[in-house]
Amino acid sequence: MPTDPYAWIDDALKTIHRADWYRFVQAIQGHSGASVVLEGREVINFASNDYLGLAGDERLIQAGVAAIREFGTGSTGSRLLSGHRELHRELEKAIASLKQTADAVVFSSGYLANLGAIAALVGKRDLILSDQHNHSSLKNGAILSGAAVFEYPHCDVAALKAYLHQQRQNYRRCLIITDSVFSMDGDLCPLPELSNLADEFSCMLLIDEAHATGVMGKTGAGCVEYFGCTGKQLIQIGTLSKALGSLGGYVAGSSNLIDFLRNRAPSWIYTTALSPADTAAALAAISIVQREPQRRTQLWENVNYLKKLIAQHLPNLILLPSESSIICFRLPSATAAVITGKHLAESGIFAPAIRPPTVPTSRIRLSVMATHQARHIEKLVEVLSKIN
Ligand SMILES: *Cc1c(COP(=O)(O)O)cnc(C)c1O
C-alpha cells in the first residue's frame, strides 16, 4: 500500500502547535492608523511598521487613486518589457535624492530587493558575513547567492574582525550584510565600525534600512545619515512598505551598482514592475518625509515618553536595548509571550508576540508611531502594569 505523501504535513502542524509556535492571521478592518479595528474590536495599534502614520494619509491615498485612474491597476509586465513607466523613474530619483546617492532602483518588495541584490553581487567564490539577527530576506539572499556564509554574533565587530583576519584571503569578493535597525530587537548596527572593517579588508557593505528609512537621521534618510556615513560607498537597501506606507523595495548606491543590478538581479528582471498605485503612493510619502520633519520629532517624543513611563511604572519589565521606534520586552517562553499578547488584545492593545524561529528568545514587540497620542501610550503602560 502506498502511503499518503502529504501525511507529514499534519504531523508538522501538530509539532508547531505543541511548541506554541503556531501562527495565524488576524483581520484589521478599515483604515490603518494609531488605533485600528481588530476582529471587530477597537485596539490601540502598537503592531504596525507605519511609523509616520502615512499608510492612511489622505495624500498617499489620492496619489494612489490618481495613478490608477491614469495608468490602470496593473503594470502588466517586467520593467525591461512592458512594465516601465516614467513614474518608476521619478520614484527612483526621489529615493536617490533622499539617500543622497547617485541612483536607486525599485523592486516589488524589500524582500525581493535583498534576494536580488545579494545574489547578483556575490557567488560561489565569495564570502558573506551576516549578523546573526539579520532579517530573513538577508539570510535567504545569502543562501541564494551560493557564497560561503559566516554568521557573526550579533553586532560583534571584534568577532567579525578576527574572522576576516583568518579568512578574507581565501575568497574573491566579500560582502558584509546587516540590518541597520534590527527589526525584531530595535537596536542599531555599529555602522561606523563595520564601515571601517569593510575598508580595511576590502569588503562591500550592504545595509538594510527597512526600519530606518523615513525615521532615522535628520532628514529621514536612515541610519547611514544618523551615523554620519552619508556619501560613503555602500549598498543601501530598504522598503517602501514601512514608514513610507506603500509597498515595494529599493537599492540605492552608485550609478554603476544600480546599472549592474538592472542587468543582473533576477528578482528585478523577472518580476512584474511595481503597480502604479504603490509607486505613486511611495513618491508622495517621500515628499512628506522630506517636507514634514515634525513627524519624526513627534515620533521621538512618543518613543521617549513611552520609555520614561516604563522606567517609572514597570521596573520589572526586561526591555531589550533599543535606539529606535521598536521597543521589545522579553518573556520567558513562547507560551508566556502568546498569553501576554492575548491579554493585551483583550485590554485594547494590539502588540504581537514574536517567537522562535523568528527570534531566539520570545518577546512582545511594540512599535511606536508618530500619530500615537499621549493617551494611547498611557493606556499601554496602564494595561502592562495590570498584567505584570
Ligand atoms: C520588512 C523587512 C524587509 C522586507 O521588506 P518588504 O518590503 O516588506 O518585503 C526586509 N528587511 C528588513 C530588515 C525588514 O524588516
The ligand as a Gaussian input file, in Angstrom:
#p B3LYP/6-31G(d) Opt

LIG

0 1
 C       10.299000      44.161000       6.444000
 C       11.718000      43.945000       6.140000
 C       12.137000      43.580000       4.864000
 C       11.165000      43.209000       3.778000
 O       10.559000      44.316000       3.221000
 P        9.176000      44.092000       2.446000
 O        9.075000      45.310000       1.596000
 O        8.118000      44.000000       3.470000
 O        9.321000      42.856000       1.650000
 C       13.478000      43.474000       4.618000
 N       14.386000      43.707000       5.579000
 C       14.024000      44.036000       6.825000
 C       15.063000      44.297000       7.851000
 C       12.681000      44.158000       7.150000
 O       12.313000      44.456000       8.388000

